[in-house]
Amino acid sequence: MRPQRRLIWRIACLAALAVLALWPAAGQAAPTDYRFEPIASVVVRGVAVPLQVRVWRLDNRLVPQVQFSNLQVDLSPEGQIGGALPAFFAPSLDYGIYSFRADLPTDGTWALRFTAKIPGEVQPIAGSIIFKVVGRLAPPPGTAAASQPPAQPRPR
């Protein structure tokens, strides 16, 4: 009877190890494990507008070498479904900062949507970042442009 118990015990241990080794959720990243944030949340509308993003871990460390795919911008935060425009990766020399370019033709609240493949993670993470698009940025307070009254139209 003793050899049978050993055999059953060995089979049970091997089965448990096989289940743990093949468990798919052990190395998956959750969207809450990382934080995506814009460098500037307000940008000027136009063609090939630069959008810059940082990726942070929960322990407040920047994440290098993230691969982005399925980049697009849309007006979904304002309730407009469809009409997504492509966004493109642009090289950046700053550590942990990722640059993109997108056409933002109208004012409003735009979302940059993407899929991020983070080194060391098994599954990619779907993410989005919200940008406020305006026709013209307001000058900083205290500058000459901010203190001047608006120009009057010329009489004809």
NUMAR-330287 format. One line per field, with one value per atom (N, C-alpha, C): atom name; residue in one letter; z, x, y. Coordinates in Angstrom, 2 decimals, always signed. Layout:
atom = CA  ... .
res = A  ... .
c3 = Z  ... .
c1 = X  ... .
c2 = Y  ... .
END
This chain:
atom = N  CA  C  N  CA  C  N  CA  C  N  CA  C  N  CA  C  N  CA  C  N  CA  C  N  CA  C  N  CA  C  N  CA  C  N  CA  C  N  CA  C  N  CA  C  N  CA  C  N  CA  C  N  CA  C  N  CA  C  N  CA  C  N  CA  C  N  CA  C  N  CA  C  N  CA  C  N  CA  C  N  CA  C  N  CA  C  N  CA  C  N  CA  C  N  CA  C  N  CA  C  N  CA  C  N  CA  C  N  CA  C  N  CA  C  N  CA  C  N  CA  C  N  CA  C  N  CA  C  N  CA  C  N  CA  C  N  CA  C  N  CA  C  N  CA  C  N  CA  C  N  CA  C  N  CA  C  N  CA  C  N  CA  C  N  CA  C  N  CA  C  N  CA  C  N  CA  C  N  CA  C  N  CA  C  N  CA  C  N  CA  C  N  CA  C  N  CA  C  N  CA  C  N  CA  C  N  CA  C  N  CA  C  N  CA  C  N  CA  C  N  CA  C  N  CA  C  N  CA  C  N  CA  C  N  CA  C  N  CA  C  N  CA  C  N  CA  C  N  CA  C  N  CA  C  N  CA  C  N  CA  C  N  CA  C  N  CA  C  N  CA  C  N  CA  C  N  CA  C  N  CA  C  N  CA  C  N  CA  C  N  CA  C  N  CA  C  N  CA  C  N  CA  C  N  CA  C  N  CA  C  N  CA  C  N  CA  C  N  CA  C  N  CA  C  N  CA  C  N  CA  C  N  CA  C  N  CA  C  N  CA  C  N  CA  C  N  CA  C  N  CA  C  N  CA  C  N  CA  C  N  CA  C  N  CA  C  N  CA  C  N  CA  C  N  CA  C  N  CA  C  N  CA  C  N  CA  C  N  CA  C  N  CA  C  N  CA  C  N  CA  C  N  CA  C  N  CA  C  N  CA  C  N  CA  C  N  CA  C  N  CA  C  N  CA  C  N  CA  C  N  CA  C  N  CA  C  N  CA  C  N  CA  C  N  CA  C  N  CA  C  N  CA  C  N  CA  C  N  CA  C  N  CA  C  N  CA  C  N  CA  C  N  CA  C  N  CA  C  N  CA  C  N  CA  C  N  CA  C  N  CA  C  N  CA  C  N  CA  C  N  CA  C  N  CA  C  N  CA  C  N  CA  C  N  CA  C  N  CA  C  N  CA  C  N  CA  C  N  CA  C  N  CA  C  N  CA  C  N  CA  C  N  CA  C .
res = M  M  M  R  R  R  P  P  P  Q  Q  Q  R  R  R  R  R  R  L  L  L  I  I  I  W  W  W  R  R  R  I  I  I  A  A  A  C  C  C  L  L  L  A  A  A  A  A  A  L  L  L  A  A  A  V  V  V  L  L  L  A  A  A  L  L  L  W  W  W  P  P  P  A  A  A  A  A  A  G  G  G  Q  Q  Q  A  A  A  A  A  A  P  P  P  T  T  T  D  D  D  Y  Y  Y  R  R  R  F  F  F  E  E  E  P  P  P  I  I  I  A  A  A  S  S  S  V  V  V  V  V  V  V  V  V  R  R  R  G  G  G  V  V  V  A  A  A  V  V  V  P  P  P  L  L  L  Q  Q  Q  V  V  V  R  R  R  V  V  V  W  W  W  R  R  R  L  L  L  D  D  D  N  N  N  R  R  R  L  L  L  V  V  V  P  P  P  Q  Q  Q  V  V  V  Q  Q  Q  F  F  F  S  S  S  N  N  N  L  L  L  Q  Q  Q  V  V  V  D  D  D  L  L  L  S  S  S  P  P  P  E  E  E  G  G  G  Q  Q  Q  I  I  I  G  G  G  G  G  G  A  A  A  L  L  L  P  P  P  A  A  A  F  F  F  F  F  F  A  A  A  P  P  P  S  S  S  L  L  L  D  D  D  Y  Y  Y  G  G  G  I  I  I  Y  Y  Y  S  S  S  F  F  F  R  R  R  A  A  A  D  D  D  L  L  L  P  P  P  T  T  T  D  D  D  G  G  G  T  T  T  W  W  W  A  A  A  L  L  L  R  R  R  F  F  F  T  T  T  A  A  A  K  K  K  I  I  I  P  P  P  G  G  G  E  E  E  V  V  V  Q  Q  Q  P  P  P  I  I  I  A  A  A  G  G  G  S  S  S  I  I  I  I  I  I  F  F  F  K  K  K  V  V  V  V  V  V  G  G  G  R  R  R  L  L  L  A  A  A  P  P  P  P  P  P  P  P  P  G  G  G  T  T  T  A  A  A  A  A  A  A  A  A  S  S  S  Q  Q  Q  P  P  P  P  P  P  A  A  A  Q  Q  Q  P  P  P  R  R  R  P  P  P  R  R  R .
c3 = +0.00  +0.00  +0.00  +0.62  +0.70  -0.69  -1.61  -2.93  -3.72  -3.51  -4.21  -3.76  -2.49  -1.98  -2.56  -2.64  -3.22  -4.69  -5.41  -6.82  -6.98  -6.19  -6.25  -5.88  -4.86  -4.43  -5.53  -6.18  -7.26  -8.44  -8.80  -9.91  -9.57  -8.33  -7.91  -7.95  -7.50  -7.52  -8.96  -9.83  -11.22  -11.90  -11.60  -12.17  -11.68  -10.40  -9.85  -10.49  -10.67  -11.33  -12.78  -13.47  -14.87  -14.96  -14.05  -14.06  -13.77  -12.80  -12.48  -13.61  -14.28  -15.36  -16.58  -16.81  -17.98  -17.67  -16.46  -16.07  -16.84  -17.69  -18.56  -17.84  -16.78  -16.13  -15.23  -15.01  -14.07  -14.54  -15.84  -16.33  -17.10  -17.01  -17.78  -17.07  -17.87  -17.33  -17.32  -16.28  -16.20  -16.53  -17.10  -17.38  -16.12  -14.96  -13.72  -13.23  -13.83  -13.43  -13.96  -14.95  -15.59  -15.74  -15.79  -15.93  -17.17  -18.07  -19.28  -19.05  -19.22  -19.00  -20.08  -20.46  -21.48  -20.87  -21.67  -21.23  -21.18  -22.23  -22.28  -22.64  -21.77  -22.03  -22.93  -23.17  -24.07  -25.25  -26.46  -27.67  -28.66  -29.63  -30.66  -31.82  -32.37  -33.50  -34.72  -35.62  -36.83  -37.45  -38.36  -39.07  -38.41  -38.22  -37.60  -36.25  -35.40  -34.07  -33.21  -32.54  -31.67  -30.38  -30.03  -28.78  -28.07  -26.82  -26.07  -24.86  -24.58  -23.55  -22.70  -21.40  -20.48  -20.03  -19.77  -19.23  -17.88  -16.84  -15.48  -14.95  -14.14  -13.36  -12.08  -11.35  -10.10  -9.06  -9.16  -8.21  -8.68  -9.59  -10.10  -10.81  -11.57  -12.43  -13.87  -14.71  -16.13  -16.79  -17.78  -18.49  -19.84  -20.07  -21.37  -22.36  -23.63  -24.71  -24.89  -24.70  -24.94  -26.45  -26.97  -28.40  -28.54  -29.32  -29.52  -30.89  -30.95  -32.21  -32.17  -33.31  -33.44  -32.95  -33.36  -32.93  -33.71  -32.99  -33.63  -32.66  -33.22  -32.42  -32.84  -31.87  -32.17  -31.15  -31.42  -30.55  -29.63  -29.30  -28.46  -27.07  -26.45  -25.15  -25.23  -26.41  -26.59  -27.09  -27.16  -27.56  -29.04  -29.82  -31.26  -31.55  -32.03  -32.32  -33.79  -34.06  -35.44  -35.80  -37.01  -37.48  -36.89  -36.59  -36.04  -37.12  -36.73  -37.62  -37.17  -38.09  -37.69  -36.96  -36.07  -35.40  -35.72  -35.69  -36.09  -35.02  -34.84  -33.89  -34.43  -33.58  -33.96  -32.97  -33.44  -32.54  -31.49  -30.31  -29.22  -28.58  -28.23  -27.59  -26.07  -25.54  -24.09  -23.52  -22.41  -21.76  -21.23  -21.61  -21.09  -21.68  -22.69  -23.33  -24.76  -25.13  -26.46  -27.20  -28.43  -29.23  -30.37  -30.65  -31.74  -32.50  -33.70  -34.50  -35.03  -35.00  -35.49  -36.03  -36.98  -37.49  -36.57  -36.00  -35.12  -35.73  -36.61  -37.39  -36.66  -35.55  -34.87  -33.38  -32.77  -31.32  -30.63  -29.40  -28.63  -27.79  -27.27  -26.44  -27.29  -27.54  -28.38  -27.53  -27.95  -27.26  -28.20  -27.70  -28.40  -27.89  -28.77  -28.38  -29.00  -28.25  -28.70  -27.99  -28.46  -27.80  -27.48  -26.23  -25.79  -25.39  -25.96  -25.58  -24.68  -23.41  -22.42  -22.21  -22.22  -22.05  -20.74  -20.84  -19.67  -19.43  -20.15  -20.00  -21.16  -20.86  -21.88  -22.83  -22.29  -23.09  -23.29  -24.47  -24.65  -23.88  -23.63  -22.87  -23.78  -23.77  -24.51  -23.62  -24.19  -23.39  -24.20  -23.51  -24.16  -23.28  -23.94  -23.24  -23.83  -22.97  -23.38  -23.57  -24.70  -25.00  -25.28  -24.80  -25.10  -26.26  -27.36  -28.55  -28.65  -28.79  -28.87  -30.14  -30.57  -31.77  -31.57  -30.39  -30.09  -28.58  -28.17  -26.75  -26.19  -24.98  -24.32  -23.90  -24.01  -23.57  -22.06  -21.56  -20.10  -19.44  -18.23  -17.56  -17.28  -17.41  -17.12  -18.34  -19.49  -20.69  -21.39  -22.31  -23.02  -23.83  -24.42  -25.22  -24.36  -23.11  -22.24  -21.73  -21.61  -21.05  -22.09  -23.40  -24.42  -24.69  -24.92  -25.26  -26.67  -26.99  -28.33  -29.38  -30.56  -31.64  -32.14  -32.42  -32.94  -34.47  -35.09  -36.55  -37.11  -38.25  -38.90  -39.60  -39.49  -40.23  -41.71  -42.54  -44.00  -44.58 .
c1 = +0.82  +0.00  +0.87  +1.96  +2.85  +3.34  +3.76  +4.20  +3.06  +1.82  +0.70  +0.50  +0.66  +0.51  +1.59  +2.80  +3.88  +3.60  +3.12  +2.81  +1.69  +0.66  -0.45  +0.04  +0.87  +1.42  +2.27  +3.11  +3.96  +3.11  +2.09  +1.22  +0.49  +0.02  -0.68  +0.27  +1.50  +2.47  +2.81  +3.01  +3.31  +2.14  +0.93  -0.25  -0.36  -0.09  -0.14  +0.92  +2.13  +3.19  +2.84  +2.24  +1.85  +0.79  -0.17  -1.21  -0.61  +0.29  +0.91  +1.80  +2.50  +3.39  +2.61  +1.45  +0.66  -0.44  -0.49  -1.53  -1.36  -2.32  -2.13  -2.23  -2.97  -3.19  -2.05  -1.08  -0.01  +0.83  +1.07  +1.93  +1.21  -0.10  -0.84  -0.83  -0.68  -0.72  -2.17  -2.49  -3.81  -3.66  -4.68  -4.58  -4.32  -4.68  -4.46  -3.02  -2.20  -0.80  +0.06  -0.44  +0.32  -0.55  +0.10  -0.62  -0.08  -0.96  -0.62  -1.07  -0.15  -0.53  +0.07  -0.66  -0.14  +0.87  +1.84  +2.78  +2.04  +1.30  +0.46  -0.94  -1.90  -3.26  -4.04  -3.54  -4.20  -3.27  -3.78  -2.98  -3.77  -3.05  -3.67  -4.09  -5.28  -5.75  -4.87  -4.86  -4.07  -3.71  -2.75  -2.28  -0.98  -0.83  +0.36  +0.66  -0.34  -0.19  +0.61  +1.67  +2.44  +1.69  +1.62  +1.03  +2.10  +2.40  +3.44  +2.83  +3.34  +2.77  +3.89  +3.62  +4.50  +3.77  +4.55  +4.00  +4.67  +3.86  +4.35  +3.93  +4.79  +4.42  +3.73  +3.14  +2.48  +3.47  +4.74  +5.75  +6.41  +5.74  +6.17  +7.52  +7.77  +8.95  +8.48  +9.24  +8.91  +9.18  +8.39  +8.52  +9.19  +10.38  +11.04  +10.64  +10.89  +10.76  +9.36  +8.35  +6.97  +6.72  +6.07  +5.72  +4.23  +3.91  +2.53  +2.04  +0.77  +0.15  -1.32  -1.99  -3.41  -3.69  -2.85  -2.98  -4.08  -4.97  -6.01  -6.50  -7.05  -7.67  -9.13  -9.99  -11.41  -12.05  -13.28  -14.05  -14.99  -14.65  -15.53  -15.78  -14.86  -15.21  -16.37  -16.65  -17.77  -19.02  -18.96  -20.13  -20.24  -19.27  -19.32  -18.65  -19.43  -18.92  -18.53  -17.42  -16.94  -16.10  -15.62  -14.83  -13.43  -12.86  -11.50  -10.49  -9.47  -8.39  -7.11  -6.22  -4.99  -4.04  -3.26  -2.17  -0.89  +0.23  +1.49  +2.55  +3.40  +4.50  +5.56  +6.10  +7.19  +8.34  +9.56  +10.68  +10.86  +11.28  +11.55  +12.88  +13.66  +14.95  +14.85  +13.71  +13.52  +13.19  +13.83  +13.62  +12.20  +11.50  +10.16  +9.07  +9.38  +8.37  +8.18  +6.94  +6.60  +5.84  +6.26  +5.65  +4.84  +3.73  +2.85  +2.45  +1.98  +1.45  +0.09  -0.85  -2.20  -2.82  -3.71  -4.48  -5.68  -5.77  -6.88  -7.58  -8.57  -9.13  -10.11  -10.67  -11.68  -11.37  -11.94  -11.82  -12.64  -12.29  -13.07  -12.18  -12.77  -12.06  -11.80  -10.54  -10.14  -9.48  -9.63  -8.98  -7.95  -6.75  -5.73  -5.86  -6.25  -6.45  -5.34  -4.90  -3.77  -3.75  -2.88  -2.53  -1.05  -0.69  +0.70  +1.24  +2.37  +3.08  +4.23  +4.12  +5.11  +6.10  +7.40  +8.40  +8.19  +8.26  +8.08  +6.65  +5.71  +4.30  +3.89  +3.04  +2.61  +1.60  +0.60  -0.49  -0.33  -0.70  -0.71  -1.87  -1.73  -2.72  -3.39  -4.69  -5.42  -5.53  -5.21  -5.25  -5.76  -6.07  -6.47  -6.09  -5.83  -5.45  -6.31  -6.80  -7.69  -6.87  -7.11  -6.49  -7.59  -7.41  -8.31  -7.69  -8.44  -7.94  -8.64  -7.83  -8.36  -7.83  -8.51  -8.09  -6.80  -6.62  -5.40  -5.18  -3.94  -3.64  -3.64  -4.14  -4.14  -2.71  -2.30  -0.95  -0.84  +0.33  +0.50  +0.18  -0.38  -0.71  +0.57  +0.45  +1.57  +2.43  +2.12  +2.89  +2.26  +2.98  +2.49  +1.24  +1.18  +0.02  -1.22  -1.05  -2.20  -2.76  -1.90  -2.37  -2.90  -2.69  -3.16  -4.65  -5.37  -6.80  -6.91  -8.06  -8.22  -8.18  -7.68  -7.54  -8.92  -9.05  -10.30  -10.27  -11.42  -11.43  -11.25  -10.59  -10.35  -11.63  -11.90  -13.06  -12.72  -13.73  -13.51  -13.75 .
c2 = -1.19  +0.00  +1.25  +1.21  +2.36  +2.80  +1.93  +2.38  +3.04  +2.60  +3.22  +4.67  +4.94  +6.30  +7.21  +6.70  +7.50  +7.81  +6.83  +7.03  +8.07  +7.97  +8.93  +10.32  +10.40  +11.69  +12.32  +11.53  +12.03  +12.51  +11.78  +12.17  +13.48  +13.61  +14.83  +16.03  +15.85  +16.95  +17.35  +16.38  +16.68  +17.40  +16.98  +17.63  +19.08  +19.31  +20.67  +21.55  +21.02  +21.79  +22.10  +21.15  +21.38  +22.47  +22.46  +23.49  +24.86  +24.95  +26.24  +26.74  +25.84  +26.24  +26.74  +26.18  +26.55  +27.56  +28.08  +29.01  +30.32  +30.71  +31.88  +33.21  +33.31  +34.61  +35.04  +34.21  +34.53  +35.70  +35.83  +36.90  +37.99  +38.06  +39.06  +40.40  +41.42  +42.77  +43.26  +43.96  +44.59  +46.06  +46.68  +48.12  +48.94  +48.43  +49.18  +49.05  +48.19  +48.05  +49.18  +49.92  +50.98  +52.21  +53.37  +54.63  +55.34  +55.71  +56.45  +57.89  +58.84  +60.24  +61.14  +62.18  +63.11  +64.06  +64.49  +65.52  +66.86  +67.17  +68.37  +67.92  +68.17  +67.69  +68.63  +69.85  +70.80  +71.04  +70.82  +71.00  +71.85  +72.43  +73.27  +72.39  +72.67  +71.88  +72.12  +71.14  +71.31  +69.96  +70.03  +68.85  +68.38  +67.09  +66.48  +67.12  +67.20  +67.77  +66.80  +67.27  +66.36  +66.07  +64.79  +64.32  +63.51  +63.87  +63.16  +62.49  +61.27  +60.41  +59.83  +59.68  +58.95  +57.70  +56.64  +55.40  +55.16  +55.05  +54.85  +53.48  +52.88  +51.69  +52.16  +51.22  +51.57  +52.11  +51.71  +52.19  +53.49  +54.22  +55.53  +55.50  +54.45  +54.38  +54.46  +55.19  +55.27  +53.92  +53.59  +52.32  +52.59  +52.02  +52.21  +51.12  +51.37  +50.39  +49.81  +50.63  +50.20  +50.26  +49.24  +49.21  +49.51  +50.52  +50.93  +50.47  +50.07  +49.68  +50.10  +49.98  +50.33  +51.75  +52.69  +54.08  +54.79  +55.47  +56.27  +57.33  +58.41  +59.47  +59.58  +59.89  +60.05  +60.98  +61.36  +62.24  +61.47  +60.24  +59.42  +60.01  +60.77  +61.36  +62.34  +62.88  +63.79  +63.07  +61.75  +60.98  +60.72  +61.13  +60.89  +59.55  +58.62  +57.28  +57.23  +56.58  +56.48  +57.69  +57.70  +58.82  +58.87  +57.72  +57.70  +58.04  +58.77  +59.14  +58.43  +58.10  +57.41  +58.36  +57.79  +58.50  +57.74  +58.44  +57.84  +58.05  +57.04  +57.13  +58.07  +58.92  +59.83  +59.60  +59.50  +59.22  +60.31  +59.91  +60.83  +60.47  +61.46  +61.22  +61.24  +61.59  +61.66  +60.29  +59.95  +58.66  +58.54  +57.49  +57.22  +58.08  +58.90  +59.74  +59.24  +59.04  +58.52  +59.61  +59.88  +60.95  +60.36  +61.02  +60.62  +61.88  +61.71  +62.81  +62.38  +63.32  +63.03  +64.31  +64.17  +65.29  +65.51  +66.69  +67.05  +68.27  +68.05  +69.15  +70.05  +69.60  +70.42  +70.53  +71.56  +71.72  +70.64  +70.35  +69.40  +68.50  +67.47  +66.50  +65.26  +64.97  +63.86  +62.79  +61.54  +60.41  +59.79  +59.59  +58.82  +57.39  +56.47  +55.07  +54.24  +53.21  +52.40  +51.07  +50.21  +48.96  +49.03  +48.81  +48.92  +47.55  +47.19  +45.95  +46.36  +46.01  +46.41  +45.28  +45.57  +44.51  +43.74  +42.43  +41.57  +41.14  +41.69  +41.33  +40.43  +39.47  +38.51  +39.12  +39.78  +40.32  +41.83  +42.34  +43.81  +44.44  +45.73  +46.48  +47.51  +47.56  +48.59  +49.82  +50.98  +52.20  +53.37  +54.44  +55.68  +56.85  +57.97  +59.20  +60.32  +61.18  +62.27  +63.55  +64.23  +65.51  +66.52  +67.72  +68.84  +69.61  +69.74  +70.42  +71.77  +72.82  +74.19  +74.84  +75.90  +76.62  +77.37  +77.95  +78.69  +78.61  +78.40  +78.37  +79.79  +79.93  +81.24  +81.57  +82.84  +83.20  +83.09  +82.82  +82.72  +84.05  +84.05  +85.30  +86.11  +87.42  +88.30  +88.62  +88.03  +88.35  +89.54  +90.13  +91.31  +90.99  +89.80  +89.43  +89.27  +88.86  +88.65  +89.97  +91.01  +92.27  +93.24  +92.97  +93.87  +93.65  +94.75  +94.57  +93.99  +93.38  +92.82  +93.93  +93.59  +94.56  +94.99  +96.30  +96.84  +96.75  +96.44  +96.43  +97.82  +97.92  +99.21  +99.69  +100.98  +101.50  +101.57  +101.38  +101.39  +102.72 .
END
